[in-house]
Amino acid sequence: MSAPSPNGAAGFLARFEGLREHLPGGRVPFVAKLRAEAAESFAASGLPHRRIEAWRFTDLSAVAAAGFSEALTLAAEAPALPARRAPHRAVFVDGRFAENLSALPEGYRCFPLASALGDAEFLLGTVAQKLPLVSLNTMLFEDGLVIDLPAGTEGGTIELLSIASHAARPIAFHPRHLIRLGAGATLTLLETSIGPAEASYLHNPVFEIQVGEGATLSHIRLQREGRSGFQLSTVEAAVQAGGTYDNFTLNAGAKLVRNEIHAALLGPKAACHMNGVQLAGDGQHADTTTFLDHAAPDCASRQTYKTVLAGKSRGVFQGKILVRQAAQRTDGYQMNQALLLSEEAEIDAKPQLEIYADDVKCSHGATVGALDEAQLFYLRARGIPAEQARAMLVQAFLTEAVEGVTDEMARDALSEATEGWWEREAA
């Protein structure tokens, strides 16, 4: 008798066996090998569980029990598209590129992954399969966006829009996005994820990012999945000397979201900024987990995450900074601030530093609290109703984080998502 599949693996593995001949790249040798190795890894691990330290605060048993199937065809009905914010937009519906809804740039290589998998070997597979959700993605991805910016290119702004459809059954999709910036190139990627409130689905994207010497990638993420949906995302970014990876993530949707970012600073004077906001209302679980690898000298990193929790919700922040022996003169900063609006809300914060270099400047911290009663009293004393006063203080807490985003289009999108959030939750 064969051994039972580990946590939640059986259904996904069965889908892989049933689809493997029909998945994109089935006849491309390196893709077939990559998928087979990922399936073997996922069969051994299954979905992450709470006995794993990195997943101690986030339970995926609901994902394991949901019986997700793969979206085999494009949805007949999808949510209405938000207004376009940039000249170029790549739209994916249930993980597949929607050409009729998209407008890709023509000045450099930017194309859907499924259309030219053979041309993506330079990027695909750089993420370690040791991460179970990456293995799951590698096993079952159907499409994704490929951006390959030559050295010195100004890529402008591209919108990456992921839409979950009004599917009648629980579906899962696993897009794989590959981004490479040559030396001195610049790009702003505005990523938005949306879905219908009542639909049960799993969105499991993986980003493989390479930032060349002196290049700058600004990656703005706006997660507004439906309240019955799950998003488990993994970003892996490698930054060369003098390059910058700037990530801002707003989690404002989904029943359960895990935003996991791994960034490595591989050359002198590389920089990484990972900032964001988590908003969770009753019944929601929001997890941000980061790992920042300082592998070269004279590099700088900044992390500031704010979490606002209402009702019976749970927030998680886990941030680890590793400073290797070669990474002298590292300058690293990490802060997590949580605002609890309910006695039933819960936050788990675990900032970590692991330092092997001698000449470094690193700090981390975490704060947890409720709204300032003195500030509430001040507003109430000036005739402002209690709920309006609370809303003003919550909005001020969020605005402080969003104002740090320099791209005007991205900042406007984030402001719209946070505006009025507390009023909607309190209603």
URDA-V576673 format. One record per backbone hydrogen bond with DSSP energy under -1.0 kcal/mol. NH is the residue of the N-H (numbers start at 1). CO is the residue of the C=O. If there is no record, write none. Layout:
# URDA-V576673
nh = {NH,NH}
co = {CO,CO}
This chain:
# URDA-V576673
nh = {9,13,14,15,16,17,18,19,20,22,23,26,28,32,33,34,35,36,37,38,39,40,41,42,43,44,45,46,47,52,55,56,64,65,69,71,89,90,92,93,94,96,98,101,102,103,111,113,115,116,119,120,123,124,126,131,135,136,137,138,139,140,141,146,147,148,149,152,153,155,158,159,160,161,162,163,164,166,167,171,172,173,176,177,178,179,180,181,182,184,185,186,187,188,189,190,191,192,193,194,202,203,204,206,207,208,209,210,211,212,214,215,216,217,218,219,220,221,222,223,224,229,230,231,232,233,234,235,236,237,238,239,240,242,243,244,245,246,247,248,249,250,251,252,254,255,256,257,258,259,260,261,262,263,264,265,266,269,270,271,272,273,274,275,276,277,278,279,280,283,284,285,286,287,288,289,290,291,292,293,294,295,295,298,300,301,302,303,305,306,307,308,309,310,313,314,315,316,317,318,319,320,321,322,323,324,327,328,329,331,332,333,334,335,336,337,338,339,340,341,346,348,350,352,354,356,360,361,363,365,367,369,376,377,378,379,380,381,383,384,389,390,391,392,393,394,395,396,397,398,399,400,402,403,404,405,411,412,413,414,415,416,417,418,419,421,424,425,426,427}
co = {6,9,10,11,12,13,14,15,16,19,19,23,25,28,29,30,31,32,33,34,35,36,37,38,39,40,41,42,7,49,52,53,60,61,170,172,103,159,161,96,163,93,91,98,99,89,146,144,112,113,116,117,120,120,123,128,131,132,133,134,135,136,137,111,178,109,180,183,150,186,188,88,190,90,192,92,194,77,165,200,69,202,143,206,145,208,147,210,149,213,182,153,216,156,218,158,220,160,222,162,171,230,173,175,234,177,236,179,238,181,241,212,185,244,187,246,189,248,191,250,193,226,201,256,203,258,205,260,207,262,209,264,211,268,240,215,271,217,273,219,275,221,277,223,225,229,229,285,231,287,233,289,235,291,237,293,239,297,267,243,300,245,302,247,304,249,306,251,308,312,281,255,314,257,316,259,318,261,320,263,322,265,293,328,270,331,272,333,335,276,337,278,339,280,311,284,346,286,348,288,350,290,352,292,354,294,324,326,359,299,361,301,363,303,365,305,367,307,369,309,313,315,317,319,321,323,358,330,332,334,336,338,372,373,374,375,376,377,380,379,385,386,387,388,389,390,391,392,393,394,395,396,398,399,401,402,407,408,409,410,411,412,413,414,415,418,420,421,422,423}
